[in-house]
Amino acid sequence: MRQLEKSAAPDSLKENAERWTARYLESGQRTRPWAIDAIKQALASETAGKCAYCEAKMLAVSYGDIEHFRPKRIFPELVVEWANLTLACSRCNQAKGAKWDPALPFVNPYEDAIQEHLSFLGPLVFGVSDRGDYTLNELELNDSHRVEARDRTLREIEGLLRRYESSQGYTRDRLGELIDLQMQSGDFTAAVLTYVRTRKAAINLSGPQTANTM
C-alpha cells in the first residue's frame, strides 16, 4: 500500500451526486450509481490502475472493483461520496466486504500516513500499528501468492539495478527511466521503493524523478 492523493471528482459526479444518492436510498439500495465509466476512469487514473490496498496492477486482466472505504451497506448516504471511493482488486474488495469498526478502521491510503501503520521488508509487509495489523491480516496481504508476486517484481528490479550499475551512456539512461517507471507506477510500489532505498548508497540513479522518489 502506498500513499495516494485524491483527484478532482468527475463532473458527472459533481452534478448528479445528490440525485443519485437519493435514488439509491429510495430504491432500497438496489441501484448502482457509482458504476459509471467516468468514475471508474478517474479512480484508475489516481491509483495508476492498481489496487489501492495490495498495489497489484489488474486492469489488463480484470475490470477492478469500485471500493467504498466506509461500506455502502452501513453508510448508504456515502454511496457516491468521492472521498469514499477508490479502486480495488476483487480479492481485497471481497475480503474487506462490509466490515467496519470505527475503533479500528482499515488503513486509508488517501488519509493515513502509510509508514505509521505498515512497513515493507523485501516481499513482506509488516504492521506497525493495530490498524496496520488489522488491515494486513483481514486483506491477507502476506498470503503466499502475493508474497511470490512481490518477490518476482523485486527480482526484476534487482536485475535492472545490476544492469544499470554496469552500463554507460544511452543504455544506462534508458535503464534508469525503466527503474523510475517501476518505482512510480509499477506493481507493488511501496515494496519497490523500500527495496531501492536500501541500495541507495550503492547506486546513483540519474533523472529528476528518481531523485524525488528516493
Buried (B, 14 or more C-beta within 10 A) or exposed (E): BBEBEBEEBBEBBEEBBEEBBEBBEEEEEEBEBBEBEEBBEBBBEBBBBBBBBBBBBBBEEEEBBBBBBBBBEEBBEBBBBBEBBBBBBEBBBEBBEEEBEEEBBBBBBBEBEBEEBBBBEEBBBEBBBEBBBBBBEBBBBBEEEBBEBBBEBBEBBEEBBEBBBEBEEEEBBEBBBBBBEBBBEBBBBBBBBBBBEEBEEEBEBBEEBBEEBB
